[in-house]
Amino acid sequence: MPVILKTSVLLIMSNLFMTFAWYAHLRNLADKKWYIAAVISWGIAFFEYMIQVPANRIGYSELNLSQLKILQEIITLSVFVPFAILYMHQPLKLNYLWAGLCLVGAAYFIFKT
């Protein structure tokens, strides 16, 4: 499997965990104290780091740091938008489209050889 594909798959998985760690408590634990939500979020984030660290190490074997960061940001937005719409029931806004277009431009320039 190519390094960029392996890195991307792992980063998608890690972003799923991180998105839930960062935001799901707003829906699921709204009635709990903030420190309970923080401890639960840390527990979820542990699994994110167990995937993200190897993903970045694998990616850095062929990608430079800037390429790795832009790839991460593209994946973050690609995971966050469906999460916001489907899980958090946020309305779809044109801002998502504009942000996505900006990331397409960023990807173009950072991966341009």
The 8 nearest C-alpha neighbors of each residue, nearest first, counted from 0:
[[1, 5, 2, 4, 3, 6, 8, 7],
 [2, 0, 4, 3, 5, 6, 61, 58],
 [1, 3, 5, 4, 6, 58, 0, 57],
 [4, 2, 6, 5, 1, 7, 58, 62],
 [5, 3, 7, 1, 6, 2, 8, 0],
 [6, 4, 2, 8, 7, 3, 1, 9],
 [5, 7, 54, 3, 9, 58, 4, 8],
 [6, 8, 4, 10, 9, 5, 3, 11],
 [9, 7, 11, 5, 10, 6, 4, 12],
 [8, 10, 12, 6, 11, 7, 54, 13],
 [9, 11, 13, 7, 12, 8, 14, 51],
 [12, 10, 14, 8, 9, 13, 7, 74],
 [11, 13, 9, 15, 10, 14, 8, 16],
 [14, 12, 47, 10, 16, 15, 51, 50],
 [15, 13, 17, 11, 16, 12, 18, 10],
 [14, 16, 12, 18, 13, 17, 11, 19],
 [17, 15, 47, 13, 19, 14, 18, 20],
 [18, 16, 20, 14, 19, 15, 44, 47],
 [17, 19, 21, 15, 20, 16, 14, 22],
 [18, 20, 23, 16, 17, 22, 21, 15],
 [21, 19, 40, 17, 18, 43, 44, 22],
 [22, 20, 18, 19, 17, 23, 40, 24],
 [21, 23, 19, 24, 25, 20, 18, 26],
 [24, 22, 19, 25, 26, 27, 20, 21],
 [23, 25, 28, 27, 26, 22, 36, 29],
 [26, 24, 23, 29, 22, 27, 28, 21],
 [25, 27, 24, 23, 29, 28, 87, 22],
 [28, 26, 24, 29, 25, 23, 30, 31],
 [29, 27, 24, 31, 30, 26, 25, 36],
 [28, 30, 25, 31, 26, 27, 24, 32],
 [29, 31, 28, 32, 27, 33, 26, 25],
 [32, 30, 28, 29, 33, 35, 36, 34],
 [31, 33, 35, 34, 36, 30, 29, 28],
 [32, 34, 36, 35, 37, 31, 29, 28],
 [35, 33, 37, 36, 32, 38, 31, 39],
 [34, 36, 38, 37, 33, 32, 39, 31],
 [35, 37, 33, 39, 34, 38, 40, 24],
 [38, 36, 34, 40, 35, 39, 41, 33],
 [39, 37, 41, 35, 40, 36, 34, 42],
 [38, 40, 42, 36, 41, 37, 35, 43],
 [39, 41, 20, 37, 43, 42, 38, 36],
 [42, 40, 44, 38, 39, 43, 37, 45],
 [41, 43, 39, 45, 40, 44, 38, 46],
 [42, 44, 40, 45, 41, 20, 46, 16],
 [43, 45, 47, 41, 46, 42, 17, 20],
 [46, 44, 48, 42, 47, 43, 41, 49],
 [47, 45, 49, 44, 48, 43, 50, 16],
 [48, 46, 13, 44, 16, 50, 45, 49],
 [47, 49, 51, 50, 45, 46, 52, 44],
 [48, 50, 46, 47, 51, 52, 45, 53],
 [51, 49, 48, 47, 13, 52, 53, 9],
 [50, 52, 48, 54, 13, 53, 49, 47],
 [51, 53, 55, 54, 50, 48, 49, 56],
 [52, 54, 56, 55, 51, 50, 57, 49],
 [55, 53, 6, 51, 57, 52, 9, 56],
 [54, 56, 58, 52, 57, 53, 59, 51],
 [57, 55, 53, 59, 58, 54, 52, 60],
 [56, 58, 54, 55, 60, 59, 53, 6],
 [59, 57, 55, 6, 60, 56, 62, 61],
 [58, 60, 62, 56, 61, 57, 55, 63],
 [59, 61, 58, 57, 62, 56, 2, 63],
 [62, 60, 59, 58, 63, 2, 57, 3],
 [63, 61, 59, 58, 66, 67, 60, 64],
 [62, 64, 66, 65, 59, 67, 61, 60],
 [63, 65, 67, 66, 68, 62, 59, 69],
 [66, 64, 68, 67, 63, 69, 109, 62],
 [67, 65, 69, 63, 68, 64, 109, 62],
 [66, 68, 64, 70, 65, 69, 62, 71],
 [67, 69, 71, 65, 70, 66, 64, 72],
 [68, 70, 72, 66, 71, 67, 73, 65],
 [71, 69, 67, 73, 68, 72, 66, 74],
 [70, 72, 68, 74, 69, 73, 75, 67],
 [73, 71, 75, 69, 74, 70, 76, 68],
 [74, 72, 70, 76, 75, 71, 77, 102],
 [73, 75, 77, 71, 72, 76, 78, 11],
 [76, 74, 72, 78, 73, 77, 79, 71],
 [75, 77, 79, 78, 73, 74, 80, 72],
 [78, 76, 74, 75, 79, 80, 73, 81],
 [79, 77, 75, 76, 80, 81, 74, 82],
 [78, 80, 76, 82, 81, 77, 75, 83],
 [79, 81, 83, 82, 78, 77, 76, 84],
 [82, 80, 84, 83, 85, 79, 78, 77],
 [83, 81, 79, 86, 85, 80, 84, 78],
 [84, 82, 87, 80, 89, 81, 86, 85],
 [83, 85, 89, 88, 81, 82, 87, 86],
 [86, 84, 82, 88, 81, 83, 87, 89],
 [87, 85, 82, 88, 83, 84, 81, 89],
 [86, 88, 83, 89, 84, 85, 82, 26],
 [89, 87, 84, 85, 86, 83, 90, 82],
 [90, 88, 84, 83, 87, 91, 85, 86],
 [91, 89, 84, 92, 88, 83, 87, 85],
 [90, 92, 84, 89, 93, 95, 80, 94],
 [93, 91, 94, 95, 90, 96, 89, 97],
 [92, 94, 96, 95, 97, 91, 98, 99],
 [95, 93, 97, 92, 96, 98, 99, 91],
 [96, 94, 98, 93, 97, 92, 99, 80],
 [95, 97, 99, 93, 94, 98, 100, 92],
 [98, 96, 100, 94, 99, 95, 101, 93],
 [99, 97, 101, 95, 100, 96, 94, 102],
 [100, 98, 96, 102, 97, 101, 95, 103],
 [99, 101, 103, 97, 102, 98, 96, 104],
 [100, 102, 98, 104, 99, 103, 105, 97],
 [103, 101, 105, 99, 104, 100, 106, 73],
 [104, 102, 100, 106, 101, 105, 107, 99],
 [103, 105, 107, 101, 102, 106, 108, 100],
 [106, 104, 102, 108, 107, 103, 109, 101],
 [107, 105, 103, 109, 104, 108, 110, 102],
 [106, 108, 104, 105, 110, 109, 111, 103],
 [107, 109, 111, 105, 106, 110, 104, 112],
 [108, 110, 106, 111, 107, 66, 105, 65],
 [111, 109, 107, 108, 106, 112, 66, 105],
 [112, 110, 108, 109, 107, 106, 105, 66],
 [111, 110, 109, 108, 107, 66, 106, 62]]
